[in-house]
Amino acid sequence: MRKGIRSIHLNGETVKVPEPFEDIFQRAQETVGKYFSGIQIEPTKATIEIEGQRYILVRASALSIDFFEKLKDLYSDKGEKEAVEIGRNFLFDMAHVIGLQDAKAFHKVMNLKNPVEKLSAGPVHFAYTGWAFVDISPESNPSPDDNFLLKYDHPFSFEADSWVNAGKTSDFPVCIMNAGYSSGWCEASFGLPLTAVEVTCRAMGHDKCSFVMAPPHRIKDYLPGVSEIHDSNDVYSIPQFFERKQAEEAIKSSLAEKEVLLKEIHHRVKNNLQIISSLLKLQSSYFEHPQLHKLILESQSRIKTMAIVHEKLYQSNLGWVDLFEYLSTVAESAGESITPPGVEIHFDLVPPGEPIRLKIDQAIPFGLIVNEIVTNSFKHAFTGKKKGEIGIHFSNGDEPGRMSLEIYDNGNGFPATQSDAYSSFGLELIHMLADQLDAQIRIDQRKGTKYWFHFPYAVPEE
């Protein structure tokens, strides 16, 4: 086997270039040819080595026609167009990386410095490794700037051959890895981002596989058949190195910007609600009528409850509010301003087994319910008492997909006339908010006052 490899005819043209570049590429053919003359294959060690670099052999069709046929099968539910697009992105990115790294390694081994010299080794290396023969057009302008342009043909592309030899035609250009590898090699050689587009392809029935390579933002200027009316993306598939990764990073960046903006909105809403609360408190000091003063303070407390949820969202990941943490804060906040003098109130807070996370439109009704109940307890439950307890307990509901919230006090219970209690605005508000949450409500006033709310809850998806 070693003898067979060593008997490869190493003389002859492995690349075709315009006359001004012939000397440089001739030297590249001699240098690269000498490099490959040292190939060593050791099947007993499963190695193919050249100058200390290990190579591998891969069946060409496995990276082209067979690859796409399998992808179409795997992504049959998404359609052939998406399957092909997924395959093209994967093959281009992989080949581009291989081209980049091969170029860097080869430049170092051969001690190449000049960009065109670095380029010249690429097509020769390309030919020796079985990718394709390269025929560079005189229209090319390989300069290390935005005007870089390379027009070239691959007469013996391994990708096109895999389709032609299988007797099949394609409705899209198939030489994706050729485009990726060559643009990767040139990117490493010239130090600027480059992409390549296959303009014609033998697998599509054309007489040759031809390519255009340029910086991504200039490539459409060089593609034939693109009018000012039609976007080049409608005519050609223009690959971008790690396009999906770049798109994901752009989305993440956009989401991060929106998150900062949303945090600022919640912060400002919270501040505005606090200003309204402060204005109500200030205005209440001018009212001498006790009932009117009481109503203003109750409204202030409700506004403060809504401000707290915006504060929690500002401090969190914005998407969800931890219900237990929020309700605990609401309860303690309500108690700070209206604790009866001489009465010691203890909070008994029992969290759920797993955190309950709700969106803001669900969290606010719960907050207002707790605010109404706890405020009522502070005002009425502990008259004539020195100590009291207010509890908030969560537990699993009696049915799957439902949770239970119990809010209680160990005080005096409802006033003697229940009809008066049930006609109060606060209790009406509690029932109205429970309806919004699709929650069943039960009230027990035999020992203090207890409220049970059974509400639907599904663990939110991340």
Secondary structure, DSSP 8 states (H G I E B T S, - for coil): -HHHHHTS---S-SEE--GGGHHHHHHHHHHHHHHHTT-EEEGGGTEEEETTEEE----GGGGTHHHHHHHHHHTTTT-HHHHHHHHHHHHHHHHHHHHHHHHHHHHHHHT--SHHHHHHHHHHHHHHTTS--EEE-TT-B--SSTT-BEEEE-TT-HHHHHHHHTT---SS---HHHHHHHHHHHHHHHTS--EEEEEE-GGGT-SS-EEEEE-TTTGGGG-TT--SSS-HHHHS----TTHHHHHHHHHHHHHHHHHHHHHHHHHHHHHHHHHHHHHHHHHHTT---HHHHHHHHHHHHHHHHHHHHHHHHHHTTSS-EEHHHHHHHHHHHHHHHH--TT-EEEEEEE--SS--EE-HHHHHHHHHHHHHHHHHIIIIITTT-SEEEEEEEEEE-SSTTEEEEEEEE-S--S-S-HHHHHTSHHHHHHHHHHHHTT-EEEEE-SSSEEEEEEEE------
